[in-house]
């Protein structure tokens, strides 16, 4: 689950992409029950704590992309 500033809860299906912006990583996220989202998200570890498995899997698959 994701908790945003307005306290909405969304469930993550997958991480689609990432980019570095102002020395921080941003992610494109595919949400369950949301068809399309163009927004890039910063991962706040306190709010995105249960995404660790999804993020680790994504970065393992695409580890060379950040270099």
PyMOL Python script that loads the backbone (N, CA, C, O; Angstrom):
from pymol import cmd

cmd.read_pdbstr("""\
ATOM      1  N   UNK A   1       0.830  -1.187   0.000  1.00  0.00           N
ATOM      2  CA  UNK A   1       0.000   0.000   0.000  1.00  0.00           C
ATOM      3  C   UNK A   1       0.870   1.244   0.000  1.00  0.00           C
ATOM      4  O   UNK A   1       1.991   1.238   0.509  1.00  0.00           O
ATOM      5  N   UNK A   2       0.347   2.288  -0.566  1.00  0.00           N
ATOM      6  CA  UNK A   2       1.038   3.563  -0.613  1.00  0.00           C
ATOM      7  C   UNK A   2       0.214   4.581   0.153  1.00  0.00           C
ATOM      8  O   UNK A   2      -1.011   4.625   0.033  1.00  0.00           O
ATOM      9  N   UNK A   3       0.887   5.388   0.932  1.00  0.00           N
ATOM     10  CA  UNK A   3       0.201   6.457   1.639  1.00  0.00           C
ATOM     11  C   UNK A   3       0.758   7.775   1.107  1.00  0.00           C
ATOM     12  O   UNK A   3       1.930   8.094   1.306  1.00  0.00           O
ATOM     13  N   UNK A   4      -0.073   8.508   0.449  1.00  0.00           N
ATOM     14  CA  UNK A   4       0.322   9.805  -0.084  1.00  0.00           C
ATOM     15  C   UNK A   4      -0.014  10.895   0.925  1.00  0.00           C
ATOM     16  O   UNK A   4      -0.617  10.624   1.963  1.00  0.00           O
ATOM     17  N   UNK A   5       0.373  12.111   0.621  1.00  0.00           N
ATOM     18  CA  UNK A   5       0.149  13.229   1.528  1.00  0.00           C
ATOM     19  C   UNK A   5      -1.315  13.386   1.914  1.00  0.00           C
ATOM     20  O   UNK A   5      -1.615  13.758   3.049  1.00  0.00           O
ATOM     21  N   UNK A   6      -2.212  13.115   1.010  1.00  0.00           N
ATOM     22  CA  UNK A   6      -3.635  13.248   1.312  1.00  0.00           C
ATOM     23  C   UNK A   6      -4.216  11.986   1.938  1.00  0.00           C
ATOM     24  O   UNK A   6      -5.432  11.861   2.084  1.00  0.00           O
ATOM     25  N   UNK A   7      -3.337  11.043   2.310  1.00  0.00           N
ATOM     26  CA  UNK A   7      -3.709   9.814   3.000  1.00  0.00           C
ATOM     27  C   UNK A   7      -4.528   8.840   2.172  1.00  0.00           C
ATOM     28  O   UNK A   7      -5.228   7.998   2.735  1.00  0.00           O
ATOM     29  N   UNK A   8      -4.461   8.933   0.858  1.00  0.00           N
ATOM     30  CA  UNK A   8      -5.108   7.926   0.016  1.00  0.00           C
ATOM     31  C   UNK A   8      -4.237   6.679   0.007  1.00  0.00           C
ATOM     32  O   UNK A   8      -3.013   6.752   0.122  1.00  0.00           O
ATOM     33  N   UNK A   9      -4.885   5.550  -0.130  1.00  0.00           N
ATOM     34  CA  UNK A   9      -4.162   4.283  -0.143  1.00  0.00           C
ATOM     35  C   UNK A   9      -4.334   3.620  -1.506  1.00  0.00           C
ATOM     36  O   UNK A   9      -5.454   3.400  -1.969  1.00  0.00           O
ATOM     37  N   UNK A  10      -3.210   3.307  -2.137  1.00  0.00           N
ATOM     38  CA  UNK A  10      -3.230   2.628  -3.424  1.00  0.00           C
ATOM     39  C   UNK A  10      -2.299   1.429  -3.347  1.00  0.00           C
ATOM     40  O   UNK A  10      -1.282   1.457  -2.653  1.00  0.00           O
ATOM     41  N   UNK A  11      -2.653   0.404  -4.051  1.00  0.00           N
ATOM     42  CA  UNK A  11      -1.830  -0.800  -4.063  1.00  0.00           C
ATOM     43  C   UNK A  11      -0.994  -0.834  -5.336  1.00  0.00           C
ATOM     44  O   UNK A  11      -1.503  -0.597  -6.432  1.00  0.00           O
ATOM     45  N   UNK A  12       0.284  -1.131  -5.180  1.00  0.00           N
ATOM     46  CA  UNK A  12       1.219  -1.151  -6.304  1.00  0.00           C
ATOM     47  C   UNK A  12       1.177  -2.504  -6.990  1.00  0.00           C
ATOM     48  O   UNK A  12       1.222  -3.551  -6.344  1.00  0.00           O
ATOM     49  N   UNK A  13       1.090  -2.463  -8.305  1.00  0.00           N
ATOM     50  CA  UNK A  13       1.166  -3.681  -9.099  1.00  0.00           C
ATOM     51  C   UNK A  13       2.605  -3.924  -9.538  1.00  0.00           C
ATOM     52  O   UNK A  13       3.109  -5.044  -9.451  1.00  0.00           O
ATOM     53  N   UNK A  14       3.263  -2.867 -10.011  1.00  0.00           N
ATOM     54  CA  UNK A  14       4.620  -3.027 -10.527  1.00  0.00           C
ATOM     55  C   UNK A  14       5.300  -1.663 -10.642  1.00  0.00           C
ATOM     56  O   UNK A  14       4.645  -0.621 -10.611  1.00  0.00           O
ATOM     57  N   UNK A  15       6.629  -1.694 -10.775  1.00  0.00           N
ATOM     58  CA  UNK A  15       7.410  -0.505 -11.085  1.00  0.00           C
ATOM     59  C   UNK A  15       7.701  -0.572 -12.580  1.00  0.00           C
ATOM     60  O   UNK A  15       8.217  -1.577 -13.069  1.00  0.00           O
ATOM     61  N   UNK A  16       7.374   0.488 -13.302  1.00  0.00           N
ATOM     62  CA  UNK A  16       7.525   0.491 -14.752  1.00  0.00           C
ATOM     63  C   UNK A  16       8.845   1.100 -15.225  1.00  0.00           C
ATOM     64  O   UNK A  16       9.426   0.653 -16.214  1.00  0.00           O
ATOM     65  N   UNK A  17       9.305   2.111 -14.519  1.00  0.00           N
ATOM     66  CA  UNK A  17      10.515   2.793 -14.951  1.00  0.00           C
ATOM     67  C   UNK A  17      11.024   3.655 -13.809  1.00  0.00           C
ATOM     68  O   UNK A  17      10.334   3.848 -12.808  1.00  0.00           O
ATOM     69  N   UNK A  18      12.246   4.175 -13.967  1.00  0.00           N
ATOM     70  CA  UNK A  18      12.775   5.119 -13.001  1.00  0.00           C
ATOM     71  C   UNK A  18      13.709   6.082 -13.701  1.00  0.00           C
ATOM     72  O   UNK A  18      14.197   5.822 -14.801  1.00  0.00           O
ATOM     73  N   UNK A  19      13.944   7.201 -13.037  1.00  0.00           N
ATOM     74  CA  UNK A  19      14.875   8.201 -13.548  1.00  0.00           C
ATOM     75  C   UNK A  19      15.481   8.927 -12.361  1.00  0.00           C
ATOM     76  O   UNK A  19      14.935   8.933 -11.258  1.00  0.00           O
ATOM     77  N   UNK A  20      16.614   9.529 -12.620  1.00  0.00           N
ATOM     78  CA  UNK A  20      17.240  10.331 -11.588  1.00  0.00           C
ATOM     79  C   UNK A  20      16.892  11.786 -11.864  1.00  0.00           C
ATOM     80  O   UNK A  20      17.065  12.280 -12.978  1.00  0.00           O
ATOM     81  N   UNK A  21      16.404  12.457 -10.841  1.00  0.00           N
ATOM     82  CA  UNK A  21      16.011  13.856 -10.954  1.00  0.00           C
ATOM     83  C   UNK A  21      16.474  14.579  -9.697  1.00  0.00           C
ATOM     84  O   UNK A  21      16.081  14.226  -8.585  1.00  0.00           O
ATOM     85  N   UNK A  22      17.307  15.587  -9.883  1.00  0.00           N
ATOM     86  CA  UNK A  22      17.855  16.349  -8.754  1.00  0.00           C
ATOM     87  C   UNK A  22      18.489  15.419  -7.720  1.00  0.00           C
ATOM     88  O   UNK A  22      18.249  15.542  -6.519  1.00  0.00           O
ATOM     89  N   UNK A  23      19.293  14.499  -8.210  1.00  0.00           N
ATOM     90  CA  UNK A  23      20.054  13.557  -7.391  1.00  0.00           C
ATOM     91  C   UNK A  23      19.189  12.604  -6.559  1.00  0.00           C
ATOM     92  O   UNK A  23      19.661  12.032  -5.576  1.00  0.00           O
ATOM     93  N   UNK A  24      17.934  12.437  -6.951  1.00  0.00           N
ATOM     94  CA  UNK A  24      17.058  11.468  -6.304  1.00  0.00           C
ATOM     95  C   UNK A  24      16.374  10.636  -7.380  1.00  0.00           C
ATOM     96  O   UNK A  24      16.203  11.085  -8.513  1.00  0.00           O
ATOM     97  N   UNK A  25      15.992   9.435  -7.018  1.00  0.00           N
ATOM     98  CA  UNK A  25      15.291   8.570  -7.953  1.00  0.00           C
ATOM     99  C   UNK A  25      13.791   8.838  -7.904  1.00  0.00           C
ATOM    100  O   UNK A  25      13.208   9.055  -6.842  1.00  0.00           O
ATOM    101  N   UNK A  26      13.194   8.816  -9.080  1.00  0.00           N
ATOM    102  CA  UNK A  26      11.747   8.897  -9.209  1.00  0.00           C
ATOM    103  C   UNK A  26      11.297   7.656  -9.963  1.00  0.00           C
ATOM    104  O   UNK A  26      12.042   7.103 -10.772  1.00  0.00           O
ATOM    105  N   UNK A  27      10.078   7.226  -9.692  1.00  0.00           N
ATOM    106  CA  UNK A  27       9.564   5.989 -10.268  1.00  0.00           C
ATOM    107  C   UNK A  27       8.217   6.192 -10.937  1.00  0.00           C
ATOM    108  O   UNK A  27       7.373   6.951 -10.462  1.00  0.00           O
ATOM    109  N   UNK A  28       8.034   5.491 -12.061  1.00  0.00           N
ATOM    110  CA  UNK A  28       6.724   5.339 -12.693  1.00  0.00           C
ATOM    111  C   UNK A  28       6.136   4.074 -12.107  1.00  0.00           C
ATOM    112  O   UNK A  28       6.770   3.019 -12.131  1.00  0.00           O
ATOM    113  N   UNK A  29       4.945   4.175 -11.588  1.00  0.00           N
ATOM    114  CA  UNK A  29       4.340   3.054 -10.872  1.00  0.00           C
ATOM    115  C   UNK A  29       3.048   2.635 -11.559  1.00  0.00           C
ATOM    116  O   UNK A  29       2.234   3.470 -11.953  1.00  0.00           O
ATOM    117  N   UNK A  30       2.882   1.331 -11.693  1.00  0.00           N
ATOM    118  CA  UNK A  30       1.618   0.779 -12.169  1.00  0.00           C
ATOM    119  C   UNK A  30       0.823   0.381 -10.932  1.00  0.00           C
ATOM    120  O   UNK A  30       1.256  -0.445 -10.128  1.00  0.00           O
ATOM    121  N   UNK A  31      -0.348   0.991 -10.805  1.00  0.00           N
ATOM    122  CA  UNK A  31      -1.199   0.760  -9.646  1.00  0.00           C
ATOM    123  C   UNK A  31      -2.271  -0.275  -9.960  1.00  0.00           C
ATOM    124  O   UNK A  31      -2.743  -0.366 -11.094  1.00  0.00           O
ATOM    125  N   UNK A  32      -2.646  -1.038  -8.974  1.00  0.00           N
ATOM    126  CA  UNK A  32      -3.772  -1.948  -9.108  1.00  0.00           C
ATOM    127  C   UNK A  32      -5.046  -1.106  -9.082  1.00  0.00           C
ATOM    128  O   UNK A  32      -5.201  -0.223  -8.238  1.00  0.00           O
ATOM    129  N   UNK A  33      -5.952  -1.387 -10.012  1.00  0.00           N
ATOM    130  CA  UNK A  33      -7.249  -0.720 -10.141  1.00  0.00           C
ATOM    131  C   UNK A  33      -7.158   0.722 -10.646  1.00  0.00           C
ATOM    132  O   UNK A  33      -8.149   1.451 -10.604  1.00  0.00           O
ATOM    133  N   UNK A  34      -5.994   1.138 -11.116  1.00  0.00           N
ATOM    134  CA  UNK A  34      -5.855   2.453 -11.746  1.00  0.00           C
ATOM    135  C   UNK A  34      -5.259   2.209 -13.118  1.00  0.00           C
ATOM    136  O   UNK A  34      -4.158   1.670 -13.234  1.00  0.00           O
ATOM    137  N   UNK A  35      -5.973   2.601 -14.148  1.00  0.00           N
ATOM    138  CA  UNK A  35      -5.572   2.285 -15.511  1.00  0.00           C
ATOM    139  C   UNK A  35      -4.332   3.019 -15.993  1.00  0.00           C
ATOM    140  O   UNK A  35      -3.483   2.433 -16.664  1.00  0.00           O
ATOM    141  N   UNK A  36      -4.222   4.286 -15.659  1.00  0.00           N
ATOM    142  CA  UNK A  36      -3.125   5.061 -16.224  1.00  0.00           C
ATOM    143  C   UNK A  36      -2.702   6.161 -15.244  1.00  0.00           C
ATOM    144  O   UNK A  36      -3.543   6.865 -14.684  1.00  0.00           O
ATOM    145  N   UNK A  37      -1.403   6.295 -15.050  1.00  0.00           N
ATOM    146  CA  UNK A  37      -0.876   7.333 -14.170  1.00  0.00           C
ATOM    147  C   UNK A  37       0.444   7.819 -14.762  1.00  0.00           C
ATOM    148  O   UNK A  37       1.406   7.055 -14.839  1.00  0.00           O
ATOM    149  N   UNK A  38       0.496   9.070 -15.175  1.00  0.00           N
ATOM    150  CA  UNK A  38       1.708   9.629 -15.778  1.00  0.00           C
ATOM    151  C   UNK A  38       2.670  10.249 -14.771  1.00  0.00           C
ATOM    152  O   UNK A  38       3.761  10.689 -15.136  1.00  0.00           O
ATOM    153  N   UNK A  39       2.274  10.280 -13.539  1.00  0.00           N
ATOM    154  CA  UNK A  39       3.068  10.941 -12.515  1.00  0.00           C
ATOM    155  C   UNK A  39       4.320  10.129 -12.167  1.00  0.00           C
ATOM    156  O   UNK A  39       4.298   8.899 -12.174  1.00  0.00           O
ATOM    157  N   UNK A  40       5.410  10.839 -11.862  1.00  0.00           N
ATOM    158  CA  UNK A  40       6.632  10.241 -11.342  1.00  0.00           C
ATOM    159  C   UNK A  40       6.613  10.421  -9.829  1.00  0.00           C
ATOM    160  O   UNK A  40       6.263  11.491  -9.332  1.00  0.00           O
ATOM    161  N   UNK A  41       6.990   9.375  -9.099  1.00  0.00           N
ATOM    162  CA  UNK A  41       6.922   9.396  -7.643  1.00  0.00           C
ATOM    163  C   UNK A  41       8.306   9.254  -7.030  1.00  0.00           C
ATOM    164  O   UNK A  41       9.111   8.427  -7.458  1.00  0.00           O
ATOM    165  N   UNK A  42       8.567  10.075  -6.020  1.00  0.00           N
ATOM    166  CA  UNK A  42       9.719   9.843  -5.158  1.00  0.00           C
ATOM    167  C   UNK A  42       9.317   8.765  -4.170  1.00  0.00           C
ATOM    168  O   UNK A  42       8.170   8.713  -3.725  1.00  0.00           O
ATOM    169  N   UNK A  43      10.249   7.920  -3.836  1.00  0.00           N
ATOM    170  CA  UNK A  43       9.968   6.865  -2.868  1.00  0.00           C
ATOM    171  C   UNK A  43      10.424   7.346  -1.498  1.00  0.00           C
ATOM    172  O   UNK A  43      11.618   7.426  -1.206  1.00  0.00           O
ATOM    173  N   UNK A  44       9.458   7.656  -0.686  1.00  0.00           N
ATOM    174  CA  UNK A  44       9.721   8.028   0.693  1.00  0.00           C
ATOM    175  C   UNK A  44       9.714   6.727   1.490  1.00  0.00           C
ATOM    176  O   UNK A  44       8.683   6.060   1.575  1.00  0.00           O
ATOM    177  N   UNK A  45      10.825   6.370   2.060  1.00  0.00           N
ATOM    178  CA  UNK A  45      10.950   5.058   2.700  1.00  0.00           C
ATOM    179  C   UNK A  45       9.935   4.825   3.813  1.00  0.00           C
ATOM    180  O   UNK A  45       9.518   3.688   4.034  1.00  0.00           O
ATOM    181  N   UNK A  46       9.537   5.863   4.506  1.00  0.00           N
ATOM    182  CA  UNK A  46       8.540   5.685   5.554  1.00  0.00           C
ATOM    183  C   UNK A  46       7.170   5.357   4.955  1.00  0.00           C
ATOM    184  O   UNK A  46       6.423   4.550   5.508  1.00  0.00           O
ATOM    185  N   UNK A  47       6.849   5.980   3.833  1.00  0.00           N
ATOM    186  CA  UNK A  47       5.538   5.796   3.229  1.00  0.00           C
ATOM    187  C   UNK A  47       5.485   4.610   2.277  1.00  0.00           C
ATOM    188  O   UNK A  47       4.420   4.037   2.051  1.00  0.00           O
ATOM    189  N   UNK A  48       6.630   4.245   1.722  1.00  0.00           N
ATOM    190  CA  UNK A  48       6.677   3.192   0.708  1.00  0.00           C
ATOM    191  C   UNK A  48       7.394   1.947   1.235  1.00  0.00           C
ATOM    192  O   UNK A  48       7.957   1.172   0.461  1.00  0.00           O
ATOM    193  N   UNK A  49       7.368   1.769   2.520  1.00  0.00           N
ATOM    194  CA  UNK A  49       8.136   0.704   3.151  1.00  0.00           C
ATOM    195  C   UNK A  49       7.825  -0.681   2.587  1.00  0.00           C
ATOM    196  O   UNK A  49       8.745  -1.478   2.407  1.00  0.00           O
ATOM    197  N   UNK A  50       6.583  -0.987   2.309  1.00  0.00           N
ATOM    198  CA  UNK A  50       6.229  -2.322   1.838  1.00  0.00           C
ATOM    199  C   UNK A  50       6.486  -2.502   0.337  1.00  0.00           C
ATOM    200  O   UNK A  50       6.109  -3.524  -0.236  1.00  0.00           O
ATOM    201  N   UNK A  51       7.115  -1.528  -0.291  1.00  0.00           N
ATOM    202  CA  UNK A  51       7.512  -1.659  -1.697  1.00  0.00           C
ATOM    203  C   UNK A  51       8.909  -2.244  -1.857  1.00  0.00           C
ATOM    204  O   UNK A  51       9.371  -2.435  -2.982  1.00  0.00           O
ATOM    205  N   UNK A  52       9.573  -2.523  -0.776  1.00  0.00           N
ATOM    206  CA  UNK A  52      10.962  -2.975  -0.848  1.00  0.00           C
ATOM    207  C   UNK A  52      11.152  -4.165  -1.782  1.00  0.00           C
ATOM    208  O   UNK A  52      12.094  -4.177  -2.573  1.00  0.00           O
ATOM    209  N   UNK A  53      10.287  -5.151  -1.706  1.00  0.00           N
ATOM    210  CA  UNK A  53      10.420  -6.331  -2.570  1.00  0.00           C
ATOM    211  C   UNK A  53      10.271  -5.951  -4.037  1.00  0.00           C
ATOM    212  O   UNK A  53      11.042  -6.405  -4.882  1.00  0.00           O
ATOM    213  N   UNK A  54       9.283  -5.122  -4.336  1.00  0.00           N
ATOM    214  CA  UNK A  54       9.044  -4.706  -5.719  1.00  0.00           C
ATOM    215  C   UNK A  54      10.230  -3.883  -6.231  1.00  0.00           C
ATOM    216  O   UNK A  54      10.690  -4.087  -7.354  1.00  0.00           O
ATOM    217  N   UNK A  55      10.719  -2.965  -5.415  1.00  0.00           N
ATOM    218  CA  UNK A  55      11.864  -2.135  -5.812  1.00  0.00           C
ATOM    219  C   UNK A  55      13.134  -2.961  -5.986  1.00  0.00           C
ATOM    220  O   UNK A  55      13.876  -2.783  -6.952  1.00  0.00           O
ATOM    221  N   UNK A  56      13.371  -3.855  -5.050  1.00  0.00           N
ATOM    222  CA  UNK A  56      14.569  -4.702  -5.150  1.00  0.00           C
ATOM    223  C   UNK A  56      14.534  -5.552  -6.418  1.00  0.00           C
ATOM    224  O   UNK A  56      15.544  -5.683  -7.111  1.00  0.00           O
ATOM    225  N   UNK A  57      13.398  -6.116  -6.714  1.00  0.00           N
ATOM    226  CA  UNK A  57      13.253  -6.923  -7.932  1.00  0.00           C
ATOM    227  C   UNK A  57      13.491  -6.061  -9.172  1.00  0.00           C
ATOM    228  O   UNK A  57      14.213  -6.463 -10.084  1.00  0.00           O
ATOM    229  N   UNK A  58      12.884  -4.880  -9.200  1.00  0.00           N
ATOM    230  CA  UNK A  58      13.037  -3.983 -10.341  1.00  0.00           C
ATOM    231  C   UNK A  58      14.500  -3.598 -10.545  1.00  0.00           C
ATOM    232  O   UNK A  58      15.012  -3.681 -11.662  1.00  0.00           O
ATOM    233  N   UNK A  59      15.166  -3.184  -9.487  1.00  0.00           N
ATOM    234  CA  UNK A  59      16.562  -2.750  -9.616  1.00  0.00           C
ATOM    235  C   UNK A  59      17.509  -3.910  -9.922  1.00  0.00           C
ATOM    236  O   UNK A  59      18.550  -3.717 -10.550  1.00  0.00           O
ATOM    237  N   UNK A  60      17.160  -5.073  -9.493  1.00  0.00           N
ATOM    238  CA  UNK A  60      17.965  -6.240  -9.832  1.00  0.00           C
ATOM    239  C   UNK A  60      17.892  -6.518 -11.338  1.00  0.00           C
ATOM    240  O   UNK A  60      18.901  -6.821 -11.974  1.00  0.00           O
ATOM    241  N   UNK A  61      16.702  -6.412 -11.885  1.00  0.00           N
ATOM    242  CA  UNK A  61      16.501  -6.636 -13.313  1.00  0.00           C
ATOM    243  C   UNK A  61      17.145  -5.543 -14.171  1.00  0.00           C
ATOM    244  O   UNK A  61      17.645  -5.817 -15.262  1.00  0.00           O
ATOM    245  N   UNK A  62      17.129  -4.316 -13.675  1.00  0.00           N
ATOM    246  CA  UNK A  62      17.583  -3.179 -14.465  1.00  0.00           C
ATOM    247  C   UNK A  62      18.743  -2.431 -13.823  1.00  0.00           C
ATOM    248  O   UNK A  62      18.852  -1.213 -13.960  1.00  0.00           O
ATOM    249  N   UNK A  63      19.597  -3.147 -13.134  1.00  0.00           N
ATOM    250  CA  UNK A  63      20.700  -2.512 -12.393  1.00  0.00           C
ATOM    251  C   UNK A  63      21.656  -1.733 -13.278  1.00  0.00           C
ATOM    252  O   UNK A  63      22.249  -0.753 -12.827  1.00  0.00           O
ATOM    253  N   UNK A  64      21.818  -2.141 -14.516  1.00  0.00           N
ATOM    254  CA  UNK A  64      22.753  -1.438 -15.408  1.00  0.00           C
ATOM    255  C   UNK A  64      22.158  -0.156 -15.982  1.00  0.00           C
ATOM    256  O   UNK A  64      22.891   0.637 -16.573  1.00  0.00           O
ATOM    257  N   UNK A  65      20.900   0.064 -15.834  1.00  0.00           N
ATOM    258  CA  UNK A  65      20.227   1.226 -16.417  1.00  0.00           C
ATOM    259  C   UNK A  65      20.634   2.549 -15.758  1.00  0.00           C
ATOM    260  O   UNK A  65      20.570   3.600 -16.396  1.00  0.00           O
ATOM    261  N   UNK A  66      21.042   2.509 -14.517  1.00  0.00           N
ATOM    262  CA  UNK A  66      21.362   3.713 -13.784  1.00  0.00           C
ATOM    263  C   UNK A  66      22.785   4.204 -14.037  1.00  0.00           C
ATOM    264  O   UNK A  66      23.101   5.347 -13.708  1.00  0.00           O
ATOM    265  N   UNK A  67      23.617   3.402 -14.591  1.00  0.00           N
ATOM    266  CA  UNK A  67      25.029   3.769 -14.789  1.00  0.00           C
ATOM    267  C   UNK A  67      25.221   4.733 -15.918  1.00  0.00           C
ATOM    268  O   UNK A  67      26.350   5.132 -16.203  1.00  0.00           O
TER     269      UNK A  67
END
""", "prot")
cmd.dss("prot")
cmd.show_as("cartoon", "prot")
cmd.util.cbc("prot")
cmd.orient("prot")
